[in-house]
């Protein structure tokens, strides 16, 4: 199996630490857990717009969702104030393992690009502030295809813009739904839960492109699937633990001392790729 010609990186939570954004949302809604609800609701409305052939920027959707959640909590929040709260997204710091990993990737001759649901203006500001703009050939935003990930057209568009076939791309993302969309679109995939948290791929049991998950942890406790993207290929001690290891069948063995939630089981026909080939 050859290495991918292009790596497409999700941005928020994958490359950048979203803790400052989560704190800003939690502070305005006066609820430490509100950021998760805000993000999932924002994602829901972005998907509704995509399947309805409508488009608004992720920032506008996020601000509207923040206002809605504030209203539900009897918090008065004007549109301009909601956008100001979310402006911290432009100054998110990179995860500690990102720059060393990208430095090593640059020496391997693999094309690097971002692919984000954020607007073009926002991703450019993010990469400049985080000091990552010099690593990427292209900064892709769904603003151009006017559909949100995980619509398959977004992944096909990005591959086309890089001049490669979908199967020559690998998506690197910290969101299971993003990886699912890319895999169904024919991309290779690497998934990690981000922020140092390693967990099982959060997918439904039916129709997942990597096969069903076991609902029972292994006898040795929970195990983690595959070889490490950052750890084995790029940066020892990194946070990426789910990578498609080449296994033909059966449960994937543990490769990490850090616990995961469940054991992965692949069907006999399944093959997983690693960036190292």
C-alpha atoms as an extended CHARMM CRD file, in Angstrom:
* protein
*
       277  EXT
         1         1  UNK       CA              0.0000000000        0.0000000000        0.0000000000  PROA      1               0.0000000000
         2         2  UNK       CA              1.4690000000        3.3120000000       -1.0640000000  PROA      2               0.0000000000
         3         3  UNK       CA              1.4690000000        6.3900000000        1.1400000000  PROA      3               0.0000000000
         4         4  UNK       CA             -1.1810000000        9.0610000000        0.4520000000  PROA      4               0.0000000000
         5         5  UNK       CA             -0.1360000000       11.9040000000       -1.7940000000  PROA      5               0.0000000000
         6         6  UNK       CA             -2.1430000000       14.4800000000        0.1800000000  PROA      6               0.0000000000
         7         7  UNK       CA             -3.0670000000       14.8950000000        3.8400000000  PROA      7               0.0000000000
         8         8  UNK       CA             -6.1720000000       17.0030000000        4.5030000000  PROA      8               0.0000000000
         9         9  UNK       CA             -6.3550000000       18.3030000000        8.0640000000  PROA      9               0.0000000000
        10        10  UNK       CA             -9.4710000000       19.3280000000        9.8880000000  PROA      10              0.0000000000
        11        11  UNK       CA             -8.6970000000       22.4460000000       11.9130000000  PROA      11              0.0000000000
        12        12  UNK       CA            -10.7910000000       23.0180000000       15.0380000000  PROA      12              0.0000000000
        13        13  UNK       CA             -9.9050000000       20.4920000000       17.7500000000  PROA      13              0.0000000000
        14        14  UNK       CA             -7.7170000000       18.5500000000       15.3080000000  PROA      14              0.0000000000
        15        15  UNK       CA             -4.9200000000       21.0810000000       14.8600000000  PROA      15              0.0000000000
        16        16  UNK       CA             -6.0910000000       23.7380000000       17.3100000000  PROA      16              0.0000000000
        17        17  UNK       CA             -7.0130000000       23.4970000000       20.9730000000  PROA      17              0.0000000000
        18        18  UNK       CA            -10.6270000000       24.6290000000       21.3060000000  PROA      18              0.0000000000
        19        19  UNK       CA            -10.5840000000       24.9650000000       25.0990000000  PROA      19              0.0000000000
        20        20  UNK       CA            -10.5950000000       28.8130000000       24.9810000000  PROA      20              0.0000000000
        21        21  UNK       CA            -13.6640000000       28.7010000000       22.7180000000  PROA      21              0.0000000000
        22        22  UNK       CA            -15.4020000000       26.2140000000       24.9830000000  PROA      22              0.0000000000
        23        23  UNK       CA            -14.7110000000       28.4250000000       27.9880000000  PROA      23              0.0000000000
        24        24  UNK       CA            -16.0710000000       31.5160000000       26.2080000000  PROA      24              0.0000000000
        25        25  UNK       CA            -19.3040000000       29.6980000000       25.3610000000  PROA      25              0.0000000000
        26        26  UNK       CA            -19.6050000000       28.2310000000       28.8600000000  PROA      26              0.0000000000
        27        27  UNK       CA            -19.0980000000       31.6410000000       30.4460000000  PROA      27              0.0000000000
        28        28  UNK       CA            -21.8330000000       33.3660000000       28.4520000000  PROA      28              0.0000000000
        29        29  UNK       CA            -24.3030000000       30.5070000000       28.9870000000  PROA      29              0.0000000000
        30        30  UNK       CA            -23.2630000000       30.0730000000       32.6380000000  PROA      30              0.0000000000
        31        31  UNK       CA            -22.9310000000       26.3290000000       32.1840000000  PROA      31              0.0000000000
        32        32  UNK       CA            -19.6560000000       24.3940000000       32.0270000000  PROA      32              0.0000000000
        33        33  UNK       CA            -21.2230000000       21.7400000000       29.7860000000  PROA      33              0.0000000000
        34        34  UNK       CA            -22.9350000000       24.1610000000       27.4040000000  PROA      34              0.0000000000
        35        35  UNK       CA            -20.1260000000       24.2020000000       24.8490000000  PROA      35              0.0000000000
        36        36  UNK       CA            -20.8100000000       20.5910000000       23.8380000000  PROA      36              0.0000000000
        37        37  UNK       CA            -24.4920000000       21.3590000000       23.3090000000  PROA      37              0.0000000000
        38        38  UNK       CA            -23.6130000000       24.5030000000       21.3660000000  PROA      38              0.0000000000
        39        39  UNK       CA            -21.2820000000       22.6300000000       19.0210000000  PROA      39              0.0000000000
        40        40  UNK       CA            -23.5880000000       19.6860000000       18.3630000000  PROA      40              0.0000000000
        41        41  UNK       CA            -26.5410000000       22.0310000000       17.7500000000  PROA      41              0.0000000000
        42        42  UNK       CA            -24.4500000000       24.1700000000       15.4040000000  PROA      42              0.0000000000
        43        43  UNK       CA            -23.4230000000       21.0370000000       13.5230000000  PROA      43              0.0000000000
        44        44  UNK       CA            -27.0550000000       19.9200000000       13.3280000000  PROA      44              0.0000000000
        45        45  UNK       CA            -28.1720000000       23.1820000000       11.7560000000  PROA      45              0.0000000000
        46        46  UNK       CA            -25.2490000000       23.1990000000        9.3290000000  PROA      46              0.0000000000
        47        47  UNK       CA            -26.2760000000       19.7290000000        8.1480000000  PROA      47              0.0000000000
        48        48  UNK       CA            -29.9140000000       20.7920000000        7.8480000000  PROA      48              0.0000000000
        49        49  UNK       CA            -28.8450000000       23.6770000000        5.6270000000  PROA      49              0.0000000000
        50        50  UNK       CA            -26.6390000000       21.4210000000        3.5030000000  PROA      50              0.0000000000
        51        51  UNK       CA            -29.3160000000       18.8090000000        2.8000000000  PROA      51              0.0000000000
        52        52  UNK       CA            -31.7640000000       21.6530000000        2.0770000000  PROA      52              0.0000000000
        53        53  UNK       CA            -29.3880000000       23.2530000000       -0.4600000000  PROA      53              0.0000000000
        54        54  UNK       CA            -28.9440000000       26.3380000000        1.6910000000  PROA      54              0.0000000000
        55        55  UNK       CA            -25.7720000000       27.9510000000        2.9830000000  PROA      55              0.0000000000
        56        56  UNK       CA            -24.7390000000       30.3620000000        5.6980000000  PROA      56              0.0000000000
        57        57  UNK       CA            -21.2950000000       30.6630000000        7.2110000000  PROA      57              0.0000000000
        58        58  UNK       CA            -20.3730000000       28.4420000000       10.1440000000  PROA      58              0.0000000000
        59        59  UNK       CA            -19.7870000000       31.6190000000       12.1450000000  PROA      59              0.0000000000
        60        60  UNK       CA            -23.2770000000       32.9550000000       11.4620000000  PROA      60              0.0000000000
        61        61  UNK       CA            -24.8270000000       29.6010000000       12.3240000000  PROA      61              0.0000000000
        62        62  UNK       CA            -22.7340000000       29.4060000000       15.4860000000  PROA      62              0.0000000000
        63        63  UNK       CA            -23.7690000000       32.8830000000       16.6000000000  PROA      63              0.0000000000
        64        64  UNK       CA            -27.4490000000       32.1590000000       15.9430000000  PROA      64              0.0000000000
        65        65  UNK       CA            -27.2310000000       28.9010000000       17.9010000000  PROA      65              0.0000000000
        66        66  UNK       CA            -25.4840000000       30.6760000000       20.7640000000  PROA      66              0.0000000000
        67        67  UNK       CA            -28.2750000000       33.2600000000       20.8720000000  PROA      67              0.0000000000
        68        68  UNK       CA            -30.9030000000       30.4990000000       20.8610000000  PROA      68              0.0000000000
        69        69  UNK       CA            -29.2480000000       28.6420000000       23.7420000000  PROA      69              0.0000000000
        70        70  UNK       CA            -28.8490000000       31.9030000000       25.6640000000  PROA      70              0.0000000000
        71        71  UNK       CA            -32.5240000000       32.7030000000       25.1590000000  PROA      71              0.0000000000
        72        72  UNK       CA            -33.4360000000       29.2540000000       26.4940000000  PROA      72              0.0000000000
        73        73  UNK       CA            -31.5040000000       30.1670000000       29.6450000000  PROA      73              0.0000000000
        74        74  UNK       CA            -33.0680000000       33.6310000000       29.9440000000  PROA      74              0.0000000000
        75        75  UNK       CA            -29.7700000000       35.2270000000       28.9800000000  PROA      75              0.0000000000
        76        76  UNK       CA            -30.0350000000       38.3090000000       26.7590000000  PROA      76              0.0000000000
        77        77  UNK       CA            -27.4280000000       38.1020000000       24.0050000000  PROA      77              0.0000000000
        78        78  UNK       CA            -27.4420000000       40.3420000000       20.9420000000  PROA      78              0.0000000000
        79        79  UNK       CA            -26.1720000000       39.0910000000       17.6000000000  PROA      79              0.0000000000
        80        80  UNK       CA            -23.0790000000       41.3080000000       17.6380000000  PROA      80              0.0000000000
        81        81  UNK       CA            -22.2700000000       40.1520000000       21.1700000000  PROA      81              0.0000000000
        82        82  UNK       CA            -22.6630000000       36.4900000000       20.1920000000  PROA      82              0.0000000000
        83        83  UNK       CA            -20.2060000000       36.9900000000       17.3310000000  PROA      83              0.0000000000
        84        84  UNK       CA            -17.7980000000       38.7370000000       19.6680000000  PROA      84              0.0000000000
        85        85  UNK       CA            -17.9220000000       35.7800000000       22.0860000000  PROA      85              0.0000000000
        86        86  UNK       CA            -17.0890000000       33.3930000000       19.2550000000  PROA      86              0.0000000000
        87        87  UNK       CA            -14.3080000000       35.5810000000       17.8300000000  PROA      87              0.0000000000
        88        88  UNK       CA            -11.8610000000       33.7350000000       20.0920000000  PROA      88              0.0000000000
        89        89  UNK       CA            -11.9170000000       30.9810000000       17.4570000000  PROA      89              0.0000000000
        90        90  UNK       CA             -9.4780000000       33.1000000000       15.4280000000  PROA      90              0.0000000000
        91        91  UNK       CA             -6.7980000000       32.9470000000       18.1310000000  PROA      91              0.0000000000
        92        92  UNK       CA             -6.8940000000       29.3030000000       19.2200000000  PROA      92              0.0000000000
        93        93  UNK       CA             -3.4640000000       27.8110000000       19.9900000000  PROA      93              0.0000000000
        94        94  UNK       CA             -2.1570000000       24.6970000000       18.2470000000  PROA      94              0.0000000000
        95        95  UNK       CA             -1.9290000000       21.4510000000       20.2020000000  PROA      95              0.0000000000
        96        96  UNK       CA              1.6380000000       20.8790000000       21.4500000000  PROA      96              0.0000000000
        97        97  UNK       CA              2.2850000000       17.9610000000       19.0720000000  PROA      97              0.0000000000
        98        98  UNK       CA              1.0860000000       19.7090000000       15.9120000000  PROA      98              0.0000000000
        99        99  UNK       CA              4.0950000000       21.8290000000       14.9020000000  PROA      99              0.0000000000
       100       100  UNK       CA              6.6750000000       19.0390000000       15.4490000000  PROA      100             0.0000000000
       101       101  UNK       CA              4.4870000000       16.6580000000       13.4500000000  PROA      101             0.0000000000
       102       102  UNK       CA              3.9970000000       19.0990000000       10.5770000000  PROA      102             0.0000000000
       103       103  UNK       CA              7.7270000000       19.8150000000       10.5030000000  PROA      103             0.0000000000
       104       104  UNK       CA              8.4110000000       16.1130000000       10.0350000000  PROA      104             0.0000000000
       105       105  UNK       CA              5.6730000000       15.7730000000        7.4340000000  PROA      105             0.0000000000
       106       106  UNK       CA              7.1210000000       18.5900000000        5.3500000000  PROA      106             0.0000000000
       107       107  UNK       CA             10.2700000000       16.5110000000        4.8670000000  PROA      107             0.0000000000
       108       108  UNK       CA              8.3240000000       13.5590000000        3.4580000000  PROA      108             0.0000000000
       109       109  UNK       CA              7.0800000000       15.2150000000        0.2910000000  PROA      109             0.0000000000
       110       110  UNK       CA              3.3880000000       14.7690000000        1.1130000000  PROA      110             0.0000000000
       111       111  UNK       CA              0.9870000000       17.5440000000        0.0930000000  PROA      111             0.0000000000
       112       112  UNK       CA             -0.5990000000       19.2460000000        3.1000000000  PROA      112             0.0000000000
       113       113  UNK       CA             -3.8530000000       21.2110000000        3.1790000000  PROA      113             0.0000000000
       114       114  UNK       CA             -6.5720000000       22.1050000000        5.6500000000  PROA      114             0.0000000000
       115       115  UNK       CA            -10.2550000000       21.3320000000        5.1450000000  PROA      115             0.0000000000
       116       116  UNK       CA            -12.5610000000       23.0940000000        7.5740000000  PROA      116             0.0000000000
       117       117  UNK       CA            -16.2030000000       24.0320000000        8.0280000000  PROA      117             0.0000000000
       118       118  UNK       CA            -15.0700000000       27.5050000000        9.0800000000  PROA      118             0.0000000000
       119       119  UNK       CA            -15.0040000000       30.3720000000        6.5920000000  PROA      119             0.0000000000
       120       120  UNK       CA            -11.9790000000       31.1610000000        4.4410000000  PROA      120             0.0000000000
       121       121  UNK       CA            -11.2980000000       34.3420000000        6.3810000000  PROA      121             0.0000000000
       122       122  UNK       CA            -11.3960000000       32.5220000000        9.7020000000  PROA      122             0.0000000000
       123       123  UNK       CA             -9.1240000000       29.6200000000        8.7100000000  PROA      123             0.0000000000
       124       124  UNK       CA             -6.5580000000       32.0310000000        7.2660000000  PROA      124             0.0000000000
       125       125  UNK       CA             -6.6010000000       34.0590000000       10.4900000000  PROA      125             0.0000000000
       126       126  UNK       CA             -6.3300000000       30.8850000000       12.5650000000  PROA      126             0.0000000000
       127       127  UNK       CA             -3.3400000000       29.5350000000       10.6810000000  PROA      127             0.0000000000
       128       128  UNK       CA             -1.5080000000       32.8810000000       10.8230000000  PROA      128             0.0000000000
       129       129  UNK       CA             -2.0720000000       33.2520000000       14.5550000000  PROA      129             0.0000000000
       130       130  UNK       CA             -1.0970000000       29.6530000000       15.3190000000  PROA      130             0.0000000000
       131       131  UNK       CA              2.0270000000       29.8960000000       13.1620000000  PROA      131             0.0000000000
       132       132  UNK       CA              0.8700000000       27.0460000000       10.9300000000  PROA      132             0.0000000000
       133       133  UNK       CA              0.2560000000       28.8550000000        7.6550000000  PROA      133             0.0000000000
       134       134  UNK       CA              3.7190000000       28.0430000000        6.3060000000  PROA      134             0.0000000000
       135       135  UNK       CA              3.1040000000       24.3050000000        6.4730000000  PROA      135             0.0000000000
       136       136  UNK       CA              0.1270000000       24.0940000000        4.1200000000  PROA      136             0.0000000000
       137       137  UNK       CA             -0.0800000000       24.3830000000        0.3510000000  PROA      137             0.0000000000
       138       138  UNK       CA             -3.7680000000       25.2430000000        0.5000000000  PROA      138             0.0000000000
       139       139  UNK       CA             -6.2570000000       26.3230000000        3.1530000000  PROA      139             0.0000000000
       140       140  UNK       CA             -9.6050000000       24.9020000000        2.0830000000  PROA      140             0.0000000000
       141       141  UNK       CA            -12.9220000000       26.0880000000        3.4720000000  PROA      141             0.0000000000
       142       142  UNK       CA            -16.3830000000       24.7170000000        2.7330000000  PROA      142             0.0000000000
       143       143  UNK       CA            -17.2510000000       28.3070000000        1.8690000000  PROA      143             0.0000000000
       144       144  UNK       CA            -16.2600000000       27.5110000000       -1.7150000000  PROA      144             0.0000000000
       145       145  UNK       CA            -18.3660000000       24.3630000000       -2.3710000000  PROA      145             0.0000000000
       146       146  UNK       CA            -21.0640000000       25.8520000000       -0.0770000000  PROA      146             0.0000000000
       147       147  UNK       CA            -21.7570000000       22.5510000000        1.6070000000  PROA      147             0.0000000000
       148       148  UNK       CA            -20.6430000000       21.4930000000        5.0460000000  PROA      148             0.0000000000
       149       149  UNK       CA            -18.6570000000       18.4330000000        5.9380000000  PROA      149             0.0000000000
       150       150  UNK       CA            -19.4410000000       15.5540000000        6.0240000000  PROA      150             0.0000000000
       151       151  UNK       CA            -21.1320000000       15.9340000000        2.6130000000  PROA      151             0.0000000000
       152       152  UNK       CA            -19.1500000000       13.7670000000        0.1840000000  PROA      152             0.0000000000
       153       153  UNK       CA            -18.9780000000       16.5850000000       -2.3720000000  PROA      153             0.0000000000
       154       154  UNK       CA            -16.7160000000       18.5590000000       -0.0100000000  PROA      154             0.0000000000
       155       155  UNK       CA            -14.0850000000       15.8020000000        0.1240000000  PROA      155             0.0000000000
       156       156  UNK       CA            -14.2500000000       15.2070000000       -3.6330000000  PROA      156             0.0000000000
       157       157  UNK       CA            -13.8760000000       18.9450000000       -4.2550000000  PROA      157             0.0000000000
       158       158  UNK       CA            -10.8050000000       19.1860000000       -2.0030000000  PROA      158             0.0000000000
       159       159  UNK       CA             -9.1580000000       16.2080000000       -3.6970000000  PROA      159             0.0000000000
       160       160  UNK       CA             -9.8270000000       17.7540000000       -7.0910000000  PROA      160             0.0000000000
       161       161  UNK       CA             -8.3500000000       21.0760000000       -6.0110000000  PROA      161             0.0000000000
       162       162  UNK       CA             -5.1830000000       19.2260000000       -4.9810000000  PROA      162             0.0000000000
       163       163  UNK       CA             -5.0910000000       17.4280000000       -8.3160000000  PROA      163             0.0000000000
       164       164  UNK       CA             -5.4030000000       13.9050000000       -6.8950000000  PROA      164             0.0000000000
       165       165  UNK       CA             -8.0170000000       11.1670000000       -6.7220000000  PROA      165             0.0000000000
       166       166  UNK       CA            -10.0270000000       10.7910000000       -3.4820000000  PROA      166             0.0000000000
       167       167  UNK       CA             -8.1950000000        7.5540000000       -2.6790000000  PROA      167             0.0000000000
       168       168  UNK       CA             -4.8700000000        9.4020000000       -2.7670000000  PROA      168             0.0000000000
       169       169  UNK       CA             -6.0000000000       11.6970000000        0.0710000000  PROA      169             0.0000000000
       170       170  UNK       CA             -5.9790000000       10.9840000000        3.7760000000  PROA      170             0.0000000000
       171       171  UNK       CA             -8.1840000000       13.0180000000        6.0990000000  PROA      171             0.0000000000
       172       172  UNK       CA             -6.8130000000       13.6990000000        9.5880000000  PROA      172             0.0000000000
       173       173  UNK       CA             -9.6140000000       14.6650000000       11.9700000000  PROA      173             0.0000000000
       174       174  UNK       CA            -10.6890000000       14.5790000000       15.5990000000  PROA      174             0.0000000000
       175       175  UNK       CA            -14.3720000000       14.1010000000       14.7690000000  PROA      175             0.0000000000
       176       176  UNK       CA            -15.9050000000       10.7240000000       14.0140000000  PROA      176             0.0000000000
       177       177  UNK       CA            -18.5500000000       12.2090000000       11.7080000000  PROA      177             0.0000000000
       178       178  UNK       CA            -15.8170000000       13.9040000000        9.6480000000  PROA      178             0.0000000000
       179       179  UNK       CA            -13.8840000000       10.6650000000        9.2870000000  PROA      179             0.0000000000
       180       180  UNK       CA            -17.0850000000        8.8250000000        8.3400000000  PROA      180             0.0000000000
       181       181  UNK       CA            -17.8780000000       11.3140000000        5.5940000000  PROA      181             0.0000000000
       182       182  UNK       CA            -14.3580000000       11.1810000000        4.2040000000  PROA      182             0.0000000000
       183       183  UNK       CA            -14.2230000000        7.3930000000        4.2860000000  PROA      183             0.0000000000
       184       184  UNK       CA            -17.5460000000        7.0860000000        2.4710000000  PROA      184             0.0000000000
       185       185  UNK       CA            -16.2200000000        9.6030000000       -0.0740000000  PROA      185             0.0000000000
       186       186  UNK       CA            -13.2820000000        7.3230000000       -0.8090000000  PROA      186             0.0000000000
       187       187  UNK       CA            -10.5660000000        8.9890000000        1.2600000000  PROA      187             0.0000000000
       188       188  UNK       CA             -8.1880000000        7.2780000000        3.6090000000  PROA      188             0.0000000000
       189       189  UNK       CA             -8.6290000000        8.3870000000        7.2000000000  PROA      189             0.0000000000
       190       190  UNK       CA             -6.8660000000        8.9100000000       10.4860000000  PROA      190             0.0000000000
       191       191  UNK       CA             -8.8570000000        9.6470000000       13.6050000000  PROA      191             0.0000000000
       192       192  UNK       CA             -7.9130000000       10.7740000000       17.0910000000  PROA      192             0.0000000000
       193       193  UNK       CA            -10.1540000000       12.1030000000       19.8140000000  PROA      193             0.0000000000
       194       194  UNK       CA             -7.9040000000       15.1120000000       20.3750000000  PROA      194             0.0000000000
       195       195  UNK       CA             -6.8870000000       17.0390000000       23.4970000000  PROA      195             0.0000000000
       196       196  UNK       CA             -5.1430000000       13.9840000000       24.9040000000  PROA      196             0.0000000000
       197       197  UNK       CA             -8.3520000000       11.9860000000       25.1510000000  PROA      197             0.0000000000
       198       198  UNK       CA             -8.2700000000        8.6330000000       23.4220000000  PROA      198             0.0000000000
       199       199  UNK       CA            -11.5730000000        6.9020000000       22.8560000000  PROA      199             0.0000000000
       200       200  UNK       CA            -13.5130000000        4.6110000000       20.5840000000  PROA      200             0.0000000000
       201       201  UNK       CA            -14.7870000000        5.8650000000       17.2450000000  PROA      201             0.0000000000
       202       202  UNK       CA            -18.2540000000        7.3340000000       18.0060000000  PROA      202             0.0000000000
       203       203  UNK       CA            -20.3000000000        5.7310000000       15.2260000000  PROA      203             0.0000000000
       204       204  UNK       CA            -23.6110000000        3.9290000000       14.8310000000  PROA      204             0.0000000000
       205       205  UNK       CA            -23.4240000000        0.1590000000       14.6030000000  PROA      205             0.0000000000
       206       206  UNK       CA            -25.1140000000        0.0500000000       11.1930000000  PROA      206             0.0000000000
       207       207  UNK       CA            -23.4080000000        1.1980000000        8.0370000000  PROA      207             0.0000000000
       208       208  UNK       CA            -20.1490000000        2.4210000000        9.5510000000  PROA      208             0.0000000000
       209       209  UNK       CA            -17.4680000000        2.3980000000        6.8240000000  PROA      209             0.0000000000
       210       210  UNK       CA            -14.9330000000        0.7210000000        9.1390000000  PROA      210             0.0000000000
       211       211  UNK       CA            -17.2120000000       -2.0980000000       10.2290000000  PROA      211             0.0000000000
       212       212  UNK       CA            -19.1420000000       -2.6600000000       13.4600000000  PROA      212             0.0000000000
       213       213  UNK       CA            -17.8950000000       -1.8640000000       16.9160000000  PROA      213             0.0000000000
       214       214  UNK       CA            -17.9800000000       -4.4460000000       19.6140000000  PROA      214             0.0000000000
       215       215  UNK       CA            -20.3310000000       -3.4250000000       22.3980000000  PROA      215             0.0000000000
       216       216  UNK       CA            -18.2760000000       -5.2540000000       25.0110000000  PROA      216             0.0000000000
       217       217  UNK       CA            -14.8580000000       -4.1460000000       26.2440000000  PROA      217             0.0000000000
       218       218  UNK       CA            -12.0760000000       -6.6740000000       25.9270000000  PROA      218             0.0000000000
       219       219  UNK       CA            -11.0860000000       -8.9130000000       28.8100000000  PROA      219             0.0000000000
       220       220  UNK       CA             -7.9640000000       -6.8610000000       29.4200000000  PROA      220             0.0000000000
       221       221  UNK       CA            -10.0040000000       -3.7140000000       29.7250000000  PROA      221             0.0000000000
       222       222  UNK       CA            -10.7000000000       -1.4350000000       26.8050000000  PROA      222             0.0000000000
       223       223  UNK       CA             -8.2340000000       -1.4870000000       23.9420000000  PROA      223             0.0000000000
       224       224  UNK       CA             -7.3730000000        0.9790000000       21.2440000000  PROA      224             0.0000000000
       225       225  UNK       CA             -7.3470000000        0.2340000000       17.5440000000  PROA      225             0.0000000000
       226       226  UNK       CA             -4.5250000000        0.5490000000       15.1150000000  PROA      226             0.0000000000
       227       227  UNK       CA             -1.1200000000        2.1720000000       14.9310000000  PROA      227             0.0000000000
       228       228  UNK       CA             -0.6110000000        5.7020000000       16.1120000000  PROA      228             0.0000000000
       229       229  UNK       CA             -0.5990000000        8.4550000000       13.4970000000  PROA      229             0.0000000000
       230       230  UNK       CA              1.5030000000       10.9400000000       15.4360000000  PROA      230             0.0000000000
       231       231  UNK       CA              3.2170000000        8.4070000000       17.6790000000  PROA      231             0.0000000000
       232       232  UNK       CA              4.6180000000        5.8420000000       15.2630000000  PROA      232             0.0000000000
       233       233  UNK       CA              4.8820000000        7.9450000000       12.1440000000  PROA      233             0.0000000000
       234       234  UNK       CA              5.6710000000       11.4160000000       13.3900000000  PROA      234             0.0000000000
       235       235  UNK       CA              5.8800000000       12.4600000000       17.0130000000  PROA      235             0.0000000000
       236       236  UNK       CA              6.4320000000        9.9760000000       19.8490000000  PROA      236             0.0000000000
       237       237  UNK       CA              4.0880000000       10.7040000000       22.7200000000  PROA      237             0.0000000000
       238       238  UNK       CA              1.4520000000       12.3510000000       20.5550000000  PROA      238             0.0000000000
       239       239  UNK       CA             -2.2830000000       12.0830000000       21.0650000000  PROA      239             0.0000000000
       240       240  UNK       CA             -3.3520000000       10.1530000000       17.9560000000  PROA      240             0.0000000000
       241       241  UNK       CA             -4.2850000000        6.5610000000       18.5870000000  PROA      241             0.0000000000
       242       242  UNK       CA             -6.7930000000        5.5240000000       15.9380000000  PROA      242             0.0000000000
       243       243  UNK       CA             -5.2270000000        4.7700000000       12.6110000000  PROA      243             0.0000000000
       244       244  UNK       CA             -6.3330000000        2.0710000000       10.2420000000  PROA      244             0.0000000000
       245       245  UNK       CA             -3.8390000000       -0.6890000000       10.8080000000  PROA      245             0.0000000000
       246       246  UNK       CA             -3.6290000000       -3.3210000000        8.1300000000  PROA      246             0.0000000000
       247       247  UNK       CA             -5.6060000000       -6.1540000000        9.6450000000  PROA      247             0.0000000000
       248       248  UNK       CA             -7.6730000000       -8.5160000000        7.5670000000  PROA      248             0.0000000000
       249       249  UNK       CA            -10.0370000000       -9.6520000000       10.2650000000  PROA      249             0.0000000000
       250       250  UNK       CA            -10.6850000000       -9.9760000000       13.9630000000  PROA      250             0.0000000000
       251       251  UNK       CA            -10.3710000000       -7.5750000000       16.8580000000  PROA      251             0.0000000000
       252       252  UNK       CA             -7.5660000000       -5.0500000000       16.6280000000  PROA      252             0.0000000000
       253       253  UNK       CA             -5.0150000000       -5.3660000000       19.3750000000  PROA      253             0.0000000000
       254       254  UNK       CA             -4.0190000000       -2.6660000000       21.8090000000  PROA      254             0.0000000000
       255       255  UNK       CA             -1.0460000000       -0.5230000000       20.8510000000  PROA      255             0.0000000000
       256       256  UNK       CA             -1.3280000000        2.0210000000       23.6290000000  PROA      256             0.0000000000
       257       257  UNK       CA             -1.0800000000        1.9140000000       27.3840000000  PROA      257             0.0000000000
       258       258  UNK       CA             -3.6960000000        4.6470000000       27.5380000000  PROA      258             0.0000000000
       259       259  UNK       CA             -7.2080000000        3.1780000000       27.7800000000  PROA      259             0.0000000000
       260       260  UNK       CA             -9.8720000000        3.3630000000       25.1050000000  PROA      260             0.0000000000
       261       261  UNK       CA            -13.5520000000        2.6640000000       25.5640000000  PROA      261             0.0000000000
       262       262  UNK       CA            -14.1730000000       -0.3000000000       23.2890000000  PROA      262             0.0000000000
       263       263  UNK       CA            -12.5440000000       -2.9120000000       21.1150000000  PROA      263             0.0000000000
       264       264  UNK       CA            -12.8600000000       -2.4830000000       17.3530000000  PROA      264             0.0000000000
       265       265  UNK       CA            -13.7650000000       -5.4630000000       15.2050000000  PROA      265             0.0000000000
       266       266  UNK       CA            -13.4040000000       -5.2960000000       11.4450000000  PROA      266             0.0000000000
       267       267  UNK       CA            -15.1580000000       -7.4720000000        8.8650000000  PROA      267             0.0000000000
       268       268  UNK       CA            -12.9570000000       -9.8950000000        6.9610000000  PROA      268             0.0000000000
       269       269  UNK       CA            -12.8110000000       -7.7080000000        3.8510000000  PROA      269             0.0000000000
       270       270  UNK       CA            -11.7400000000       -4.5560000000        5.6580000000  PROA      270             0.0000000000
       271       271  UNK       CA             -8.3370000000       -3.0050000000        5.0760000000  PROA      271             0.0000000000
       272       272  UNK       CA             -7.0330000000        0.0800000000        6.8290000000  PROA      272             0.0000000000
       273       273  UNK       CA             -4.3480000000        2.4240000000        5.6110000000  PROA      273             0.0000000000
       274       274  UNK       CA             -1.5940000000        4.1540000000        7.4860000000  PROA      274             0.0000000000
       275       275  UNK       CA              0.1460000000        7.2730000000        6.3490000000  PROA      275             0.0000000000
       276       276  UNK       CA              3.4470000000        5.3990000000        6.3060000000  PROA      276             0.0000000000
       277       277  UNK       CA              2.0780000000        2.8540000000        3.8370000000  PROA      277             0.0000000000
